[in-house]
Each structure stands twice: as structure tokens, then as C-alpha cells.
Amino acid sequence: MKSLLLQKSIEAGCLKVKAPSNIALVKYWGKKGHQLPCNPSVSFTLSEAFTETDINWEFENPTPKEEVDIHFHFGGDHSEKFAERVRRYFNSLIDTHPFLGQLKLSIRTRNSFPHSAGIASSASAMASLGLAICAMERKFFKTLKSDEEFYRKASYLAREGSGSAARSVYGGLVSWGQYENDLSSDEFATPVSNIHSVFEDYRDSILIVDSKPKSVSSSEGHKIMNVSPYSHVRFELARQRVGDLISVMQKGDLERFIAIVENEALELHGMMLTSNYMLLKPNTLALIEELRAFRKESGVPACFTLDAGPNLHLLYPSAYAQKVKNFIDQVKPHYESFLHDHVGTGPQIHD
């Protein structure tokens, strides 16, 4: 990446970024090099599960420091571990974005959902930071003038902080990782166009089975794939499924959509189980059984997926929202709380 020039002075300012989480339909699980995926993935960008980040800056030094001067203010639970991760992220960008070392930054952030519980909090958090850095670059240097250039670079920077964050800079259906499509890349995500209208306002009701931080981080989960005897087969299956799923969603084939998405979710946790890691809870399994019985009896085309945690995402067309809400009321003993969400249009930036 081309390095930006230093600034003689930068006027104090601020900006606000609201970046959504996303739910992977075909999972990114295993990485190579620096935050590059071993297999492509595809996800829905959400709307109500998001991170809000406020950044204030002051010009501090014409000569950039080796470490960025950052002060954190967390909404909700303070996480020094996450704060240190953000510091490392900013410091890693000083060579290409030296203006960061000239500033004193104040960052205030909050999530609309439980942190580190398997709802891709790092995706929305790091996407908000990647977008903020690009917004600052555009403001200071008058670069990144086209939306395509701006969001591609934001995806690239977000990916450096958290792989799945690459997808959260776009709305709708988003792919990340090289597959048959010539536009796809391991370095940044790409929005998927021409999906069937039934998926444009798809719903995702997230049932929080356990709001506590998960016992195994996603970073540890990715490392498992480096030693798993099943990783090669897993990567190849995921590569095939990305193409299959996009085709299915362009045709509007709900039956095939359900089969692919549920197989993916179970395969992800199956990989964890073969390495003696258990992220599912008894209530997760109970909800899966209840959902499958409900689908068979009612004919409602609702399915589940899981991130790297115990919480269940119920995916369904908006036309069936009330019937699914009734089902959620019936299975209350199996979850702590819920968040009704839907496919979103992407991040918001205000300066």
C-alpha cells in the first residue's frame, strides 16, 4: 500500500462511524499470511447489531511518534484486551499512514450487542476503525474520491484488524476471498449484486443463549485449522459453497439456501469438536431441534446459522416475521434474550 505524506499541521476535529456486524453464511475459518483467508466466505450485513465509534483528534507533533497516542472510552464493559488490540492495529498502520503518529486520538466506542459472545463484535468494531481512518485520509489529503476506491480501501484496512471486518464496510450480501469470480480478492471484500428480491430484506433474529464472552476466541479457532487433518477438505468445500450459495440466492431457491446455510453452521462447529473445543451449549442444540420441528410442521422457511459461539441466528423471509416471532415466544426457556435484525444497507459516517 502506498504510504501517505506527513502533514505540517492538522486542524482538530471529530467524526462518528456506525458500522454493522455481519453474519457469515459460508464461514471464514482459517487464515494464512497476514489476515488472509484460507477459504472464501459470504455474509449478510446486519442493521441493528452495530458498533458506534466516535473519534476526536488533535495535532500533537510534526514528527510522527512510533506509537499512536490513543485514549479509549468504552460504553458498557471495559476490555483492556480489546484496547490493546486496537493499539497494535493503529501502530501497525503508522508506516503507511504516518499522520496517525502525529495525532492525539480519543476513541469512544459502544456495541449494541454483547461483546465477544459470537456475534462478530470484532467485525463491526474494526470496520468502524477502518472506515474512520479512510474518512480521515480523505479529509486530510483529498484522496479516495470515488466510493469504490474509498470502500475498497476501508475493507482492506478493516481486514488488517479482523478478517470478517472486511465484509462489514458494505451492505447487503458480501463476499470475501478469492473464488471463481474475477472480482473477488483475499485482500478486500466485494458486494454481491443481482440477488433475488426475497433476500433483500431477509430477517435475522439472534437468540442470545449465553451473553458471556465465549471460552475460545476466534483467533484461537483459526489456529486450529493450521493443524487440523480435515482443513484441506474444509477449505475446498467452503470454496464450492460460496459459488453455489450465491447462485442459489440469485435464483431465490429457499430450500437449497436452507440446506447450504445449516450445513455450513454445523460444519464450523464440527471442526471445533474434532479439536476438543465445545462452543455450543445444551440450549443451542435444543433450539435447533425446536426450529427444525417448527419448520416441518408449519412450512415456514426459517433456518439457523451460528457464528463462533453458542448464540443462534434465525434467518427467514420478512413475509414470515410474525410466525417466527410467535415461535421465538414459545421457546423462551432456551435463551436469555434476543435481538431482531435484518439485512442492512451498510455503515454510516458523519463528520
Secondary structure, 3 states (H helix, E strand, C coil): CCCCCCCCCCCCEEEEEEEEEEEEEECCCCEECCCEECCCEEEEEEEEEEEEEEEEEEECCCCCCCCCEEEEEECCCCCHHHHHHHHHHHHHCCCCCHHHHHEEEEEEEEECCCCCCCCCHHHHHHHHHHHHHHHHHHHHHCCCCCHHHHHHHHHHHHHHHCHHHHHHHCCCEEEECCCCCCCCCCCCEEECCCCCHHHCCCEEEEEECCCCCCCCCHHHHHHHHHHCCCHHHHHHHHHHHHHHHHHHHHHCCHHHHHHHHHHHHHHHHHHHHCCCCCCCCHHHHHHHHHHHHHHHHHCCCCEEEECCCCCEEEEECHHHHHHHHHHHHHCHHHCCEEEEEECCCCCEEEC
